[in-house]
Amino acid sequence: MSKKILLVEDEQPIREMLRFALERENYVVIEADSAASARDCMARNRPDLLVVDWMMPGESGVDFIRRLRKDPVLAELPVIMLTARVEEADKVRGLDGGADDYLTKPVAIKELSARIRALLRRSLASDENDCISVDGMTLDLASYQLEIDGTSVHIGRTEFSLLKFFIEHQNRIYSRTQLLDFVWGQAVYIEERTVDVHILRLRKILKPFGRDVLVKTVRGVGYLFSAPGDNG
């Protein structure tokens, strides 16, 4: 069955161009021109993934995603944010707001398609009954839930995938390029600095529990994850 993508973009020419390109990839595309109309669409027809523009009249894409992440039914939907903003601080803000990925305009269709495929693969790849644990942290691979010391912790899909990779590959140094290949996929073309943004986000999630120190920076090389105890 074809995957459904909700495209939230207020500029009709851009929306039509993206819809045409995604339909050629055999996706079913649902269109919305605002956050309010997007919520109406999701109430009638749950999508598999959202592509959301940052700048929209009324509620911005960032605020829309923040509200989405608080919805117990829709919180786990993967989201790609589109924006003309190119500063790293804006990328951090978008990812902190709950976006799983971030693309700047003008959008390269092949790159957008590759990132959609990668997010959809990650959403389907988990074993329904599989959990992994280390140092008081438990990842439920079926529901993308994280618990730390028995407390449920909100985590984005990309940060979840990063943490899963680190737990499964402890005490080894990985370069940014290697992390892009292993976590995002070799077919996805993303700047290496994107890794730093998601590492920052992961550390922010782990910091209240004192686990941020487990993700270590190896200057000039990459990152290393090291935790006491066995991988469960």
C-alpha positions in Angstrom: 0.0 0.0 0.0 1.3 3.5 -0.9 2.5 5.6 2.0 0.5 8.8 2.7 2.4 12.1 3.1 0.8 15.2 4.5 2.3 18.2 2.7 1.8 21.4 4.8 2.8 24.4 2.7 0.9 27.7 2.2 2.5 28.6 -1.2 0.4 26.9 -3.8 3.1 26.7 -6.6 5.6 25.0 -4.2 2.9 22.7 -2.9 1.9 21.6 -6.4 5.5 21.1 -7.4 6.2 18.9 -4.4 2.9 17.0 -4.8 3.6 16.2 -8.4 7.2 15.0 -7.6 6.1 12.9 -4.7 3.2 11.3 -6.6 5.7 10.3 -9.2 7.4 8.4 -6.4 4.0 6.6 -5.8 3.2 8.4 -2.5 -0.4 9.4 -1.8 -0.1 13.2 -1.1 -2.6 15.0 1.2 -2.3 18.8 1.0 -2.9 21.5 3.6 -2.2 25.2 3.4 -2.0 25.9 7.1 -1.6 24.3 10.5 -5.3 24.4 11.1 -6.2 22.7 7.9 -3.4 20.1 8.5 -5.0 19.2 11.8 -8.4 18.8 10.0 -6.7 16.5 7.5 -5.1 14.3 10.2 -8.4 14.0 12.0 -9.9 12.4 8.8 -6.9 10.7 7.3 -3.8 9.8 9.4 -0.6 10.2 7.3 2.6 8.2 7.5 4.9 11.2 7.3 4.6 15.0 7.3 6.5 17.6 5.3 5.9 21.0 7.0 6.9 24.5 5.9 8.3 26.7 8.7 6.8 30.1 7.6 3.0 29.9 7.4 0.3 32.4 8.1 -1.1 32.1 11.6 0.6 29.2 13.4 4.2 28.6 12.3 5.4 25.2 11.3 7.6 25.0 14.4 4.6 25.7 16.7 2.5 23.2 14.7 5.1 20.5 15.2 5.5 21.3 18.9 1.7 20.8 19.4 1.9 17.6 17.3 4.5 16.2 19.7 2.1 16.7 22.6 -0.7 14.7 20.9 -0.6 11.1 22.3 -2.1 9.7 19.1 0.1 11.6 16.5 3.3 12.4 18.5 5.4 9.7 16.8 4.7 10.7 13.2 7.9 11.5 11.4 8.2 15.1 10.3 10.5 16.8 7.8 10.6 20.6 8.0 11.1 22.9 5.0 12.4 26.4 5.4 14.3 29.2 3.7 16.2 29.7 6.9 19.8 28.6 6.6 21.5 29.5 9.9 22.6 26.7 12.2 20.6 28.3 15.1 17.5 28.0 13.0 18.2 24.3 12.3 18.7 23.7 16.0 15.4 25.5 16.8 13.5 23.4 14.2 14.9 20.2 15.4 14.4 21.1 19.1 10.8 21.9 18.1 10.3 18.2 17.2 11.2 17.9 13.5 13.0 14.7 12.6 14.8 16.3 9.7 15.3 19.7 8.1 15.7 20.8 4.4 16.3 24.3 3.2 14.6 25.8 0.2 14.8 25.6 -2.8 14.2 21.9 -2.2 16.1 19.3 -4.1 13.5 16.7 -5.0 15.9 13.8 -5.0 17.2 14.7 -1.6 13.7 15.1 -0.2 12.7 11.7 -1.6 15.8 10.1 -0.1 15.1 11.6 3.3 11.5 10.6 3.2 12.5 7.0 2.4 15.0 7.0 5.2 12.5 8.2 7.8 9.9 5.7 6.6 12.4 2.9 6.8 13.3 3.8 10.3 9.7 3.9 11.3 9.2 0.3 10.0 12.5 -1.3 10.9 12.0 -2.0 14.6 11.1 -5.4 16.0 7.7 -5.2 17.7 8.8 -6.8 20.9 12.4 -5.7 21.1 13.9 -3.5 23.8 17.5 -2.6 24.6 18.8 -1.3 27.9 21.9 0.1 29.3 22.7 2.1 32.5 19.1 2.6 33.5 18.0 3.6 30.0 15.5 1.4 28.0 14.6 1.9 24.4 11.4 0.3 23.2 12.1 -0.3 19.5 8.4 -0.9 18.7 7.0 2.3 20.0 10.1 4.6 19.9 9.8 5.2 23.6 12.7 6.0 25.9 12.7 5.4 29.7 15.4 6.6 32.0 15.4 5.4 35.6 11.8 4.4 35.1 10.7 7.8 33.7 9.3 8.2 30.2 11.3 10.7 28.3 10.2 12.4 25.0 12.7 11.8 22.2 12.6 12.5 18.5 13.0 9.7 16.0 16.5 10.8 14.8 17.8 11.1 18.4 16.2 7.7 19.2 18.0 6.1 16.2 21.3 7.8 17.2 21.0 6.5 20.8 20.0 3.0 19.6 23.1 2.9 17.4 25.4 4.1 20.2 24.0 1.6 22.7 24.5 -1.2 20.1 28.1 0.0 19.3 29.6 1.1 22.5 33.3 2.0 23.1 34.1 2.7 19.5 34.8 6.0 17.9 32.6 6.9 14.9 33.2 9.8 12.5 30.4 12.1 11.5 30.5 10.5 8.0 30.2 7.0 9.5 27.2 8.1 11.7 25.5 9.6 8.7 25.9 6.3 6.8 24.9 4.1 9.7 22.0 6.2 11.2 20.7 8.2 8.3 21.6 5.8 5.4 24.1 5.9 2.6 21.5 7.1 0.1 20.8 10.3 2.0 22.8 13.4 1.4 23.1 15.5 4.5 25.8 17.9 5.8 28.1 16.5 8.4 27.2 19.4 10.8 23.7 17.9 10.9 25.2 15.1 13.1 26.5 17.8 15.6 23.0 19.3 15.8 21.4 15.9 16.6 24.2 15.0 19.1 23.5 18.3 20.8 19.8 17.5 20.9 20.5 14.0 22.3 22.7 15.3 25.0 20.0 17.8 26.0 17.5 15.0 26.4 19.9 12.9 28.5 21.3 15.8 30.6 18.6 15.9 33.3 19.4 12.3 34.1 23.2 12.8 34.1 23.5 10.6 31.0 24.7 13.3 28.6 28.3 12.5 29.6 28.0 9.1 28.0 28.1 10.7 24.6 31.7 11.8 24.3 33.3 14.0 21.7 36.7 12.8 20.4 38.2 16.1 19.1 39.1 16.0 15.4 37.7 12.5 15.0 34.0 12.1 15.9 31.9 10.6 18.8 32.2 7.8 21.3 29.5 6.3 23.5 30.6 4.6 26.7 28.3 3.4 29.5 28.9 1.2 32.5 27.3 -2.2 32.6 26.2 -4.6 29.9 24.1 -3.9 26.9 20.7 -5.5 27.7 
